[in-house]
Amino acid sequence: MIHKVEMDWGGRTLSLETGKIAGRANGAVWVRYADTIVLVTACRSHRAGDRDFLPLTVEYREKGYAAGRIPGNFFRREGRMGEKETLAARLTDHMIRPMFPKAYRHEVQVFITILSSDGENDADVLGMVGASASLALSDMPFAGPIAAVRVGRIDGDLVVNPTHSQLEESDMDLIISGDRDSIGSVEGHAEEISEAALLEALEFAHENIQEVLDLQDELRKLAGREKQEYVAPEIDAALVTAVEEFAAERVSVANHTDDRGERAQLLDDVEADVQEALAEKYPQSSKDIGEVMYDLIKNDMRRMVLTEKRRIDGRKLDEVRPLSAEVQILPRSHGSALFQRGETQALCVATLGNKMDEKMVDDLRGKAFKSYYLDYNFPSYSTNEVSFPRGPSRRDIGHGHLAEVAIAPVIPTVESFPYTIRLVADIQSSNGSTSMATVCGCSMALMDAGVPIKAPVTASGIGLISDGDEYEILTDIQGAEDFLGDMDLKVAGTEAGITAVQMENKIQGIRLEILEEALQRARQGRMQILKVMTDCIPESRSELSQHAPRIQFIKIDPSKIGAVIGPGGRMIREIETTGAKVAVDDDGTITVSAVEAEAAAKAMAMIEGITADAEIGREYDGKVKRIMPFGAFVEILPGKEGLLHISEIDHSRVNEVEDVLSEGEAVRVKVLEIDNSGKIRLSRKALLAVES
């Protein structure tokens, strides 16, 4: 049976429908918003696995036909997820993961397929709503519904689900999820907004998802399956007691050890000892012992924070780890910086290029080019692990995107700084908040490169430990506090305001009053970090690196673009033999970039020559390109030839052209005539004295 519910949402109709398509899926919802349509399905494995985490996968796939496009790759079909799809999948994952029971071990897959795109209403938020609705309809123990909304702000007014056109005028682009009582996740960027403005947007979002929650509840009442009876596995109480009696005191001692390496070794020793001590009595319980130890370590760390107000590395709750910053690390790069916070270390490099170095983005809205982008790399040695190097992971893409949008508001316009900017962050050591270290390090690399950024961008990670109504906020969380805590809030911005924010949580939502306090704590941390950065490099260098290219422009008649490029690109390749790089725009703007000024000057001269028009009566130093029985073709300007007829070679009779001229010979000629088709007639004898 088909069931459909709908509502007005931001001036457009949102509808949720089930029962028509994908009937065998555990849960399936057809989501429509204006003319954007998304199919979301949710399925689970029949048997629980033995992993120690929730095996949840979110797939987000854009179909080319959704926008009437054929995929532009070689095979002309959709392939693996692109960057935009990966980011959308992560958004949904962050929203729904905390809504499953902690010990749920059935493999879960949420599949989001974009079937229609109207070019104005993005599908990422619809995928999030559809994911919650499909899971709510399924038999899985999902503690939803939960919903998401995009929030923009135009001329000071908050907007629900702004269209692509509206986002061009908006000073924020936030995607916020939540349930009836709290905020679940936050992701987005802004133009240096205040903490108060962000909090206002969070409150606005929370109000505007309530009706979407009602809509999901309505659909669930009509078509929801009976929920799977799920009982979390229990560990033998006697085993729990035995582990606690053996290890509790030693775990506490280890957690009070400030040095991370020493603490890790002590905890490894405790677990090895408890496994050995209980192996005879509980021979089949090695995994259970490991789980009890995990809970013991986690609970002791949380107890320390809540009761002792102490962290496992000895810091105060609002204390930032030791900071260091250095620039000009790499002598040949255009700009480089090494930023370190505790054991987290990021090597960041800025490289400047020309228009040909822009990054192409190909999605449902068509092809576009980015003149600024950031790549984040997380090698295994940064955590002292061994793994085979592969392409960027979902995490790498997500972290890189967050850092990229955080810095974007301070990047100069292409008109004022006509360079392509590529930032690379290579994480050298990791103990939490590597994306935030990337923001700091890349800001410094830009200043070292002489890029005139508006202001340095700093960033900090904020954590949360809570127990009912009792909670403590942690400034600058390290890896263990992220892993064992309840929230990971990342905030980036300048001294003037916030440029990017991301929040993930391990619990089912964070109250607004906690977020308000966390945002203020993040600002305090960012200002401490800013001082260290500006002490190292107070502002952008006044000049570019000597190794960076210099860019010049020349404007030509668009009708002459073909002459500059040449047949099959022959002419532009010849120009680039000077050592310069050349990019040609359709409007006739030519960009010439070269590290050496001499190379740029040669390239500019060649382009000017190619695009120059021959003038009747003017003399030119040419070169003989080809000899024919009736004369010679002489190149008088780059790529521009004229005919020197045999009768115009000399005053005396010339029987054979080769008697006077040879190919490659330099010859001075005068333009006699240019006909309507552009053909040029030349003369040599007009420049020779007449023999008596």
HUGIWO-V412149 format. One record per backbone hydrogen bond with DSSP energy under -0.5 kcal/mol. CO is the residue of the C=O (numbers start at 1). NH is the residue of the N-H. If there is no record, write none. Layout:
co = {CO & CO}
nh = {NH & NH}
This chain:
co = {3 & 5 & 7 & 9 & 12 & 12 & 13 & 13 & 14 & 15 & 16 & 17 & 18 & 22 & 27 & 29 & 29 & 30 & 30 & 31 & 32 & 33 & 35 & 36 & 37 & 37 & 38 & 38 & 39 & 40 & 41 & 42 & 43 & 47 & 53 & 54 & 55 & 57 & 57 & 59 & 61 & 61 & 63 & 64 & 64 & 65 & 66 & 73 & 82 & 83 & 84 & 85 & 86 & 87 & 88 & 89 & 90 & 91 & 92 & 93 & 96 & 97 & 99 & 101 & 105 & 107 & 108 & 109 & 109 & 110 & 110 & 111 & 111 & 112 & 113 & 113 & 114 & 116 & 120 & 120 & 123 & 124 & 125 & 126 & 127 & 128 & 129 & 130 & 131 & 132 & 133 & 134 & 137 & 139 & 140 & 141 & 141 & 142 & 147 & 149 & 150 & 151 & 152 & 153 & 154 & 157 & 159 & 163 & 164 & 165 & 166 & 166 & 171 & 172 & 173 & 174 & 174 & 175 & 176 & 177 & 177 & 178 & 182 & 183 & 185 & 186 & 187 & 188 & 189 & 190 & 193 & 194 & 195 & 196 & 197 & 198 & 199 & 200 & 201 & 202 & 203 & 204 & 205 & 206 & 207 & 209 & 210 & 211 & 212 & 213 & 214 & 215 & 216 & 217 & 218 & 219 & 220 & 228 & 229 & 236 & 237 & 238 & 239 & 240 & 241 & 242 & 243 & 244 & 247 & 248 & 249 & 250 & 251 & 252 & 253 & 254 & 256 & 259 & 260 & 261 & 262 & 263 & 264 & 265 & 266 & 267 & 268 & 269 & 270 & 271 & 272 & 273 & 274 & 275 & 276 & 278 & 282 & 285 & 286 & 287 & 288 & 289 & 290 & 291 & 292 & 293 & 294 & 295 & 296 & 297 & 298 & 299 & 300 & 301 & 302 & 303 & 303 & 304 & 304 & 304 & 311 & 315 & 316 & 317 & 322 & 324 & 326 & 329 & 335 & 336 & 337 & 337 & 338 & 339 & 340 & 341 & 343 & 344 & 345 & 345 & 346 & 346 & 347 & 348 & 349 & 350 & 350 & 351 & 353 & 354 & 355 & 359 & 361 & 361 & 363 & 366 & 368 & 370 & 371 & 373 & 375 & 377 & 379 & 380 & 380 & 381 & 382 & 393 & 394 & 395 & 396 & 397 & 398 & 399 & 400 & 401 & 402 & 403 & 404 & 405 & 407 & 407 & 408 & 410 & 413 & 417 & 420 & 420 & 421 & 421 & 422 & 423 & 424 & 424 & 425 & 425 & 426 & 429 & 431 & 433 & 434 & 435 & 436 & 437 & 438 & 439 & 440 & 441 & 442 & 443 & 444 & 445 & 446 & 446 & 447 & 447 & 449 & 451 & 458 & 460 & 461 & 461 & 462 & 463 & 464 & 464 & 465 & 467 & 470 & 472 & 474 & 478 & 479 & 480 & 481 & 486 & 486 & 487 & 488 & 488 & 489 & 490 & 491 & 492 & 492 & 493 & 497 & 498 & 499 & 500 & 501 & 502 & 503 & 504 & 507 & 510 & 511 & 511 & 512 & 513 & 514 & 515 & 516 & 517 & 518 & 519 & 520 & 521 & 522 & 523 & 524 & 525 & 526 & 527 & 528 & 529 & 530 & 531 & 532 & 533 & 545 & 550 & 552 & 554 & 554 & 557 & 558 & 560 & 561 & 562 & 565 & 565 & 566 & 567 & 569 & 570 & 571 & 572 & 574 & 575 & 576 & 581 & 583 & 585 & 588 & 588 & 589 & 590 & 590 & 591 & 592 & 593 & 594 & 596 & 597 & 598 & 599 & 600 & 601 & 602 & 603 & 604 & 605 & 606 & 607 & 608 & 615 & 618 & 620 & 620 & 622 & 623 & 624 & 626 & 628 & 630 & 631 & 632 & 632 & 633 & 633 & 634 & 634 & 635 & 637 & 639 & 640 & 640 & 642 & 642 & 643 & 643 & 644 & 645 & 646 & 648 & 648 & 653 & 656 & 657 & 657 & 662 & 665 & 667 & 669 & 670 & 670 & 671 & 673 & 675 & 679 & 680 & 681 & 681 & 682 & 683 & 684 & 685}
nh = {18 & 16 & 14 & 12 & 9 & 14 & 15 & 34 & 7 & 32 & 5 & 30 & 3 & 25 & 42 & 31 & 40 & 17 & 32 & 38 & 15 & 36 & 37 & 33 & 115 & 116 & 31 & 40 & 113 & 29 & 111 & 27 & 109 & 107 & 55 & 56 & 108 & 59 & 110 & 112 & 63 & 114 & 66 & 67 & 69 & 68 & 117 & 76 & 86 & 87 & 88 & 89 & 90 & 91 & 92 & 93 & 94 & 95 & 96 & 97 & 99 & 100 & 143 & 104 & 49 & 45 & 57 & 43 & 111 & 59 & 112 & 41 & 113 & 61 & 39 & 115 & 63 & 37 & 122 & 164 & 127 & 128 & 129 & 130 & 131 & 132 & 133 & 134 & 135 & 136 & 137 & 138 & 225 & 228 & 142 & 101 & 143 & 144 & 178 & 176 & 161 & 174 & 159 & 171 & 157 & 154 & 152 & 167 & 168 & 168 & 169 & 170 & 191 & 153 & 189 & 151 & 176 & 187 & 149 & 184 & 185 & 147 & 179 & 510 & 177 & 503 & 175 & 501 & 173 & 192 & 498 & 198 & 199 & 200 & 201 & 202 & 203 & 204 & 205 & 206 & 207 & 208 & 209 & 209 & 210 & 213 & 214 & 215 & 216 & 217 & 218 & 219 & 220 & 221 & 222 & 223 & 224 & 230 & 231 & 240 & 241 & 242 & 243 & 244 & 245 & 246 & 247 & 248 & 251 & 252 & 253 & 254 & 255 & 256 & 256 & 257 & 258 & 263 & 264 & 265 & 266 & 267 & 268 & 269 & 270 & 271 & 272 & 273 & 274 & 275 & 276 & 277 & 278 & 279 & 279 & 282 & 285 & 289 & 290 & 291 & 292 & 293 & 294 & 295 & 296 & 297 & 298 & 299 & 300 & 301 & 302 & 303 & 304 & 305 & 306 & 307 & 308 & 308 & 309 & 310 & 314 & 311 & 319 & 475 & 342 & 340 & 338 & 331 & 350 & 328 & 339 & 348 & 326 & 346 & 324 & 344 & 345 & 341 & 428 & 429 & 339 & 348 & 426 & 337 & 424 & 334 & 335 & 422 & 420 & 357 & 358 & 370 & 363 & 368 & 366 & 363 & 361 & 359 & 421 & 423 & 425 & 427 & 382 & 383 & 385 & 384 & 430 & 397 & 398 & 399 & 400 & 401 & 402 & 403 & 404 & 405 & 406 & 407 & 408 & 409 & 410 & 411 & 411 & 454 & 417 & 419 & 353 & 422 & 373 & 423 & 351 & 375 & 349 & 426 & 377 & 427 & 347 & 345 & 479 & 437 & 438 & 439 & 440 & 441 & 442 & 443 & 444 & 445 & 446 & 447 & 448 & 449 & 450 & 451 & 450 & 541 & 545 & 453 & 493 & 491 & 476 & 477 & 489 & 474 & 486 & 487 & 472 & 470 & 467 & 465 & 463 & 482 & 483 & 484 & 485 & 506 & 507 & 464 & 490 & 504 & 462 & 502 & 460 & 499 & 500 & 458 & 494 & 193 & 190 & 492 & 188 & 490 & 186 & 488 & 509 & 183 & 514 & 515 & 516 & 517 & 518 & 519 & 520 & 521 & 522 & 523 & 524 & 525 & 526 & 527 & 528 & 529 & 530 & 531 & 532 & 533 & 534 & 535 & 536 & 537 & 548 & 594 & 592 & 556 & 590 & 560 & 561 & 564 & 565 & 566 & 571 & 572 & 569 & 570 & 573 & 574 & 575 & 576 & 577 & 578 & 579 & 593 & 591 & 588 & 556 & 590 & 585 & 554 & 592 & 583 & 552 & 581 & 550 & 600 & 601 & 602 & 603 & 604 & 605 & 606 & 607 & 608 & 609 & 610 & 611 & 612 & 618 & 671 & 622 & 669 & 667 & 635 & 664 & 633 & 631 & 646 & 628 & 634 & 644 & 625 & 626 & 636 & 642 & 623 & 640 & 641 & 636 & 637 & 634 & 644 & 645 & 682 & 632 & 648 & 649 & 684 & 685 & 655 & 659 & 660 & 661 & 665 & 624 & 622 & 620 & 672 & 683 & 617 & 681 & 678 & 675 & 643 & 672 & 673 & 645 & 670 & 687 & 688}
